[in-house]
Amino acid sequence: MILKRPQMERALDKPDPGVRMFLLYGPDESGSRELAGRLGKALPGAERIDLTGAGLKADPARLSDEAMAMSLFGDKRYIRVEPAGDDMIDAAEALMEAPGAGNPVVVVAGALRKDAKLVKLATARLDVMACISYLPEGGEADRIALSMGQSRGVRMGPEIAQRLAAASGGDRALLAQEIDKFALYLDAAPDRPMELDAAGFAALSADAEEGDVGALVNATFDGDLAVLEAALARIDAAGEAIPVLRALGRRALLLSNLRAEVAGGSSVDHAMATAGKAVFFKERGIVAGQVARWNPKALARTIERLAAAERDAKSSRSAGGAGLGEELFAIGRQARRGR
């Protein structure tokens, strides 16, 4: 069953015991994680079991085992799977065959394609609820910024909210981090609201930093090595490796989905027109050019490469900033070959 976001919010706030799995996916991974957090809040004190799609691929029976298991002390429990994709489809199907719904399972996936096995499973069943999260844009993004600010005691005008939303590139997690930073700077709290004016915004704004990450992503997939080198020099490559790799991964998945539409017979213009909120409105022209430049096989290899780079960045083997630069230039050179 596919739900709209408000419907999914209500479903997670009061989970139905008959629902076996909640599938949260789409290009707005921060939005999916925010939804997943609502299930934990709806089950205060519940034990959380964390699994990954890769782990369930190796052991498909574990998901249904955990869903059916009782806590040692009889407490509530729920299972969260992240990151996830079609690598866990065998585990999901085994869960569907279990004799009862058991403990709820929430799955946080990225930008799954329309024909992904997990999406087909959710569409075909009433005991699986799914919701796709799109990157907020325009007035919606501005309203989210205002709402986040209000919940943290940071009052701001429409212009400041718009600049914060634009700086985050539609990423709710980045937006929340930025507003948290301003709340700390202003010593603001819900019971002690403070005004964020233009001067305060200029003092701590991440406009430049977020713009550099966006420029880096576009330069990488455009194959513009000179711009890529300049953008890479303006960020803390070692400290920002994970966010940068995830931003690159989101773009690669987006291009893969759009390119699949083109391979199916659609024009680039038609694929862009039907993409809706999956493409940030300010970057439609740039993304369209990248869709025309990249081919499906190259994108598949790039997605695998970025996933491996993120795993390395999290490990002690990580080469830090130098390793990130090498990966980006390798992808950029591939983009140049596609011209």
HELIX and SHEET records of a PDB file:
HELIX    1   1 ARG A    5  ASP A   13  1                                   9    
HELIX    2   2 GLU A   29  ALA A   42  1                                  14    
HELIX    3   3 GLY A   53  ALA A   58  1                                   6    
HELIX    4   4 ALA A   61  MET A   68  1                                   8    
HELIX    5   5 ASP A   86  MET A   88  5                                   3    
HELIX    6   6 ILE A   89  MET A   96  1                                   8    
HELIX    7   7 LYS A  117  ALA A  124  1                                   8    
HELIX    8   8 GLY A  138  SER A  151  1                                  14    
HELIX    9   9 PRO A  158  SER A  168  1                                  11    
HELIX   10  10 ARG A  172  LEU A  186  1                                  15    
HELIX   11  11 ALA A  198  LEU A  204  1                                   7    
HELIX   12  12 ASP A  207  ASP A  222  1                                  16    
HELIX   13  13 LEU A  225  ALA A  233  1                                   9    
HELIX   14  14 ALA A  241  ALA A  263  1                                  23    
HELIX   15  15 VAL A  268  ALA A  275  1                                   8    
HELIX   16  16 GLY A  276  ALA A  278  5                                   3    
HELIX   17  17 PHE A  281  GLU A  283  5                                   3    
HELIX   18  18 ARG A  284  ARG A  293  1                                  10    
HELIX   19  19 PRO A  296  LYS A  314  1                                  19    
HELIX   20  20 GLY A  320  ARG A  337  1                                  18    
SHEET    1   A 5 GLU A  47  LEU A  51  0                                        
SHEET    2   A 5 ARG A  77  ALA A  84  1                                        
SHEET    3   A 5 VAL A 105  ALA A 109  1                                        
SHEET    4   A 5 MET A  21  TYR A  25  1                                        
SHEET    5   A 5 VAL A 128  ILE A 132  1                                        
SHEET    1   B 2 VAL A 154  MET A 156  0                                        
SHEET    2   B 2 MET A 194  LEU A 196  1                                        
END                                                                             
